[in-house]
Amino acid sequence: MQVKNKVAFFLAAALIVAPIAASGQSSSINTYSPYSFYGLGDLSVQGSTTMRAMGGAGIAVRDYTSINYLNPASYSAIPRQSALFGVGLEGQNFYLSDSQDHKSSYNTFNIRDLGFQLPLANGLGLGFSITPYSSIGYRINENSVEENELTEIGNVNRYYTGSGGLNQLKLGIGWELWKNRLSLGVEMAYYFGKIERTYTYSFDPIVTTGDMVNMAGTDTEQINTIMANVGLQAMLIRKSDQILSLGLVYRMGGKMNGEVNQYIPLIPSYGSTGIVRDITKTTDLVMPHVITAGVPFARPKFSPAAAYTFS
């Protein structure tokens, strides 16, 4: 199959499968954690199954049998007359408890990754992938325990829910500058997704004599942002029985593009109706700048690896 036919084939496959993967990865059941209440939620550990099992320490790995989602410089490792296509699945069990013996559990199962990699020329490879970046999923019920609320109002109940998350679609090339020694890669990273947060305040005014109006609101955040990643891989030692390499990746950060719609209707109570707020504003989320360095040492029977990330 010629290169241009390979590219057309994989792009067509990606366009068919990517919406399915994105839908599965942005569903409300990707995670179940109160820690996803803030910001972009729980950040996903990046990389293939093997690399995630090692905490994401695979940024310098060059493997022509599997796709390295961590470093675009690895795209140049694929040999001619070959191509890689991968789909990942992930299942998780969440078990939560607190000091007051409150317990809950939840199971999730989703499409994890979709990617392909193919050669464009000698020492030049192309890579495409769509992977989850963050997930939000929580249900929190809080009863009033503050003394001033109990004495001045009565019982106040707050209920928070959140769902959604971000995916990242990456398209890049890797170029082998020095054969079996030095490779450089660049890629476009498109972050997209939808985050929805709802909150309900209800009152049981057993103390106050005034009208207490129950309220419910929704914040819907739609994110669409393009960033860039730059990667480097260098072979420091290359022998028949041992390989030592170095990997570096810089992920661009900055303010994210997107809109937040805040909608707060007035729940009918005591004859009152209407809308408290219905506005759309620019998101205030910011993507951090990230620098990661990794070093794997490959031996026939034992291959340790380490990585350090600063963001």
C-alpha positions as CSV (number, residue, x, y, z in Angstrom):
1,M,0.0,0.0,0.0
2,Q,1.4,3.4,-1.0
3,V,2.0,6.1,1.6
4,K,-0.8,8.3,0.4
5,N,-3.2,5.4,0.4
6,K,-2.2,4.5,3.9
7,V,-2.8,8.0,5.1
8,A,-6.2,8.2,3.5
9,F,-7.1,4.8,4.9
10,F,-6.2,5.7,8.5
11,L,-7.7,9.1,8.3
12,A,-10.9,7.6,7.2
13,A,-10.8,5.1,10.0
14,A,-10.0,7.8,12.5
15,L,-13.0,10.0,11.3
16,I,-15.3,7.0,11.8
17,V,-14.1,5.8,15.2
18,A,-13.0,9.1,16.8
19,P,-16.6,10.4,17.5
20,I,-17.4,7.1,19.1
21,A,-14.2,7.2,21.3
22,A,-14.8,10.9,22.2
23,S,-18.4,10.1,23.2
24,G,-17.3,7.3,25.4
25,Q,-14.5,9.3,27.0
26,S,-16.6,12.4,27.7
27,S,-19.5,10.5,29.4
28,S,-20.4,11.1,33.0
29,I,-19.2,7.6,34.1
30,N,-15.5,8.1,33.3
31,T,-14.8,8.8,37.0
32,Y,-16.5,8.9,40.3
33,S,-14.6,11.1,42.7
34,P,-15.3,14.2,44.8
35,Y,-11.8,15.3,43.9
36,S,-13.0,16.0,40.3
37,F,-15.1,18.8,41.8
38,Y,-12.5,21.4,40.8
39,G,-11.1,22.7,37.6
40,L,-10.7,20.2,34.8
41,G,-11.4,17.3,37.1
42,D,-9.2,14.2,37.5
43,L,-6.3,14.3,35.1
44,S,-5.8,11.1,33.2
45,V,-2.4,9.3,33.4
46,Q,-1.1,9.4,29.8
47,G,0.4,6.7,27.7
48,S,-0.3,3.1,26.7
49,T,-1.4,0.4,29.1
50,T,2.2,-0.6,29.8
51,M,3.4,3.0,30.4
52,R,0.4,3.9,32.6
53,A,1.2,0.8,34.7
54,M,4.7,2.4,35.4
55,G,3.2,5.8,36.2
56,G,3.6,7.2,32.7
57,A,7.4,6.6,32.6
58,G,7.8,5.9,28.9
59,I,8.6,9.2,27.4
60,A,11.9,8.0,26.0
61,V,10.7,4.6,24.8
62,R,11.1,3.9,21.0
63,D,9.1,0.9,20.1
64,Y,8.1,-0.1,16.5
65,T,5.5,-2.6,17.9
66,S,3.3,-0.2,19.8
67,I,2.3,3.5,19.7
68,N,4.0,5.9,22.2
69,Y,1.4,8.6,23.0
70,L,3.8,10.5,25.2
71,N,6.4,11.7,22.8
72,P,5.9,12.7,19.1
73,A,9.6,12.1,18.5
74,S,8.8,8.3,18.8
75,Y,6.8,8.5,15.5
76,S,10.0,8.3,13.6
77,A,10.8,4.8,15.0
78,I,8.3,3.0,12.7
79,P,9.9,1.1,9.9
80,R,9.0,1.3,6.2
81,Q,6.2,-0.9,4.8
82,S,4.4,-1.1,8.2
83,A,1.7,0.6,10.1
84,L,0.3,0.5,13.6
85,F,-3.4,0.9,14.7
86,G,-4.5,0.7,18.4
87,V,-7.6,0.9,20.4
88,G,-7.6,0.7,24.2
89,L,-10.3,-0.1,26.8
90,E,-10.3,0.8,30.5
91,G,-12.3,-0.3,33.5
92,Q,-12.1,1.0,37.0
93,N,-13.7,0.4,40.4
94,F,-14.1,3.3,42.7
95,Y,-14.7,2.8,46.4
96,L,-15.1,5.8,48.7
97,S,-15.5,6.1,52.5
98,D,-15.1,8.8,55.1
99,S,-14.5,9.1,58.9
100,Q,-18.3,9.0,59.5
101,D,-18.6,5.6,57.9
102,H,-20.3,6.9,54.7
103,K,-19.5,4.5,51.8
104,S,-20.1,4.4,48.1
105,S,-18.8,2.5,45.1
106,Y,-19.0,2.7,41.4
107,N,-17.7,0.8,38.3
108,T,-16.8,2.4,34.9
109,F,-15.8,0.9,31.6
110,N,-14.9,3.1,28.6
111,I,-12.9,3.3,25.4
112,R,-9.5,4.5,26.4
113,D,-7.4,5.3,23.4
114,L,-7.5,5.4,19.6
115,G,-4.4,5.9,17.6
116,F,-2.4,5.0,14.4
117,Q,1.1,5.5,13.3
118,L,2.7,5.1,9.8
119,P,5.9,6.0,8.0
120,L,6.1,8.8,5.5
121,A,9.7,8.3,4.4
122,N,12.9,6.9,5.8
123,G,13.2,8.3,9.4
124,L,9.9,10.2,9.1
125,G,6.7,9.0,10.7
126,L,3.2,10.3,11.3
127,G,1.1,9.7,14.3
128,F,-2.6,10.4,15.2
129,S,-4.4,9.7,18.5
130,I,-7.4,10.6,20.5
131,T,-7.1,10.0,24.2
132,P,-8.8,11.2,27.4
133,Y,-7.2,14.2,29.2
134,S,-9.5,14.7,32.2
135,S,-12.7,13.3,33.7
136,I,-15.4,14.8,36.0
137,G,-17.9,12.7,37.9
138,Y,-19.3,13.4,41.3
139,R,-22.5,13.5,43.4
140,I,-22.2,15.4,46.7
141,N,-25.0,15.9,49.2
142,E,-24.2,18.3,52.1
143,N,-26.5,19.2,55.0
144,S,-26.0,22.3,57.0
145,V,-23.7,22.0,60.0
146,E,-22.8,25.7,60.4
147,E,-24.2,27.1,63.7
148,N,-25.2,30.4,62.2
149,E,-27.3,28.7,59.5
150,L,-29.0,26.4,62.0
151,T,-29.9,29.2,64.4
152,E,-30.8,31.9,61.8
153,I,-32.4,29.8,59.0
154,G,-32.9,26.1,59.8
155,N,-31.8,23.1,57.7
156,V,-30.0,24.0,54.5
157,N,-29.4,21.2,52.0
158,R,-26.9,21.5,49.2
159,Y,-26.6,19.0,46.3
160,Y,-23.8,19.1,43.7
161,T,-23.4,16.9,40.6
162,G,-20.8,17.0,37.8
163,S,-20.1,15.1,34.6
164,G,-18.1,15.3,31.4
165,G,-14.4,15.9,30.8
166,L,-11.8,16.8,28.1
167,N,-10.3,14.7,25.3
168,Q,-7.2,15.5,23.4
169,L,-6.8,14.8,19.6
170,K,-3.1,14.8,18.5
171,L,-1.6,14.8,15.0
172,G,2.1,15.1,14.6
173,I,5.3,13.9,12.9
174,G,8.6,12.5,14.1
175,W,11.9,13.0,12.3
176,E,15.1,11.0,12.9
177,L,17.8,13.7,12.6
178,W,20.7,11.3,13.3
179,K,20.1,7.6,12.6
180,N,19.5,5.6,15.7
181,R,20.7,8.5,17.8
182,L,18.6,11.6,17.8
183,S,14.9,12.3,16.8
184,L,12.7,15.3,17.0
185,G,8.9,15.5,17.0
186,V,6.2,18.1,16.9
187,E,2.4,17.7,17.1
188,M,-0.8,19.7,17.3
189,A,-2.9,18.9,20.4
190,Y,-6.6,19.8,20.2
191,Y,-8.4,19.8,23.5
192,F,-12.2,19.6,23.4
193,G,-15.0,18.5,25.6
194,K,-18.0,19.5,27.7
195,I,-18.3,19.9,31.5
196,E,-21.6,20.3,33.2
197,R,-22.0,21.1,36.9
198,T,-25.3,21.4,38.7
199,Y,-26.1,22.6,42.2
200,T,-29.3,22.8,44.2
201,Y,-29.9,24.7,47.4
202,S,-33.1,23.8,49.4
203,F,-34.2,25.3,52.7
204,D,-36.3,24.0,55.6
205,P,-36.9,27.3,57.4
206,I,-37.7,26.0,60.9
207,V,-36.4,29.2,62.6
208,T,-36.8,32.1,60.3
209,T,-40.2,33.6,59.5
210,G,-39.2,35.1,56.1
211,D,-39.6,33.5,52.7
212,M,-36.8,31.1,51.8
213,V,-36.6,30.5,48.0
214,N,-35.1,27.2,46.8
215,M,-32.7,27.5,43.9
216,A,-31.0,25.3,41.3
217,G,-28.5,26.1,38.7
218,T,-26.3,24.7,36.0
219,D,-22.9,25.7,34.7
220,T,-22.2,24.2,31.2
221,E,-18.6,24.7,30.0
222,Q,-17.6,24.0,26.3
223,I,-13.9,23.8,25.7
224,N,-12.1,24.0,22.3
225,T,-8.4,24.8,22.4
226,I,-5.4,24.1,20.2
227,M,-2.0,23.8,21.8
228,A,1.3,22.2,20.6
229,N,3.8,19.6,21.9
230,V,7.5,19.3,21.1
231,G,9.4,16.2,21.8
232,L,13.0,14.9,21.7
233,Q,14.5,11.5,22.0
234,A,18.3,10.8,22.2
235,M,20.1,7.4,22.3
236,L,22.9,7.7,24.9
237,I,24.0,4.0,24.9
238,R,23.1,1.5,22.3
239,K,24.6,-2.0,22.7
240,S,23.4,-5.5,22.0
241,D,22.5,-6.1,25.6
242,Q,21.6,-2.7,26.9
243,I,20.1,0.6,25.7
244,L,20.0,3.9,27.6
245,S,18.0,6.7,26.1
246,L,16.7,10.2,27.1
247,G,13.3,11.7,26.3
248,L,12.2,15.3,26.6
249,V,8.7,16.8,25.9
250,Y,7.4,20.3,26.3
251,R,3.6,20.7,26.3
252,M,2.4,24.3,25.6
253,G,0.1,25.9,28.1
254,G,-2.0,29.0,28.3
255,K,-5.5,30.3,28.6
256,M,-8.1,27.9,27.2
257,N,-10.7,28.8,24.6
258,G,-14.3,28.1,25.5
259,E,-17.6,29.4,26.9
260,V,-19.5,28.9,30.1
261,N,-23.2,29.2,30.3
262,Q,-24.6,29.9,33.7
263,Y,-28.3,29.3,34.1
264,I,-30.1,29.7,37.4
265,P,-33.9,29.6,37.3
266,L,-36.0,30.6,40.3
267,I,-37.8,27.5,41.6
268,P,-41.6,28.4,42.0
269,S,-42.0,29.1,45.7
270,Y,-44.4,31.4,47.4
271,G,-45.7,32.6,44.0
272,S,-42.2,33.7,42.8
273,T,-41.0,32.7,39.3
274,G,-38.3,33.9,36.9
275,I,-34.7,33.6,36.1
276,V,-31.9,34.7,38.4
277,R,-29.1,34.4,35.9
278,D,-28.8,33.3,32.2
279,I,-25.5,34.5,30.9
280,T,-22.6,33.2,28.7
281,K,-19.1,34.2,29.4
282,T,-15.5,33.2,28.5
283,T,-14.0,30.3,30.4
284,D,-11.3,31.2,33.0
285,L,-9.6,27.8,32.8
286,V,-5.8,27.8,32.1
287,M,-3.7,24.9,30.8
288,P,-0.3,24.7,32.6
289,H,3.0,24.6,30.7
290,V,4.5,21.2,31.2
291,I,8.1,19.9,30.8
292,T,8.8,16.1,31.2
293,A,12.1,14.3,31.1
294,G,12.4,10.5,31.1
295,V,15.2,7.9,31.1
296,P,14.6,4.1,30.5
297,F,17.4,1.6,30.8
298,A,16.6,-1.5,28.7
299,R,18.2,-4.9,29.5
300,P,17.2,-8.3,28.3
301,K,15.4,-9.3,31.5
302,F,15.1,-6.1,33.5
303,S,14.2,-2.6,32.2
304,P,13.8,0.2,34.8
305,A,12.5,3.6,33.7
306,A,12.0,6.9,35.5
307,A,10.3,10.2,34.5
308,Y,10.0,13.7,36.1
309,T,7.4,16.2,35.3
310,F,7.3,20.0,36.1
311,S,4.2,22.0,35.4
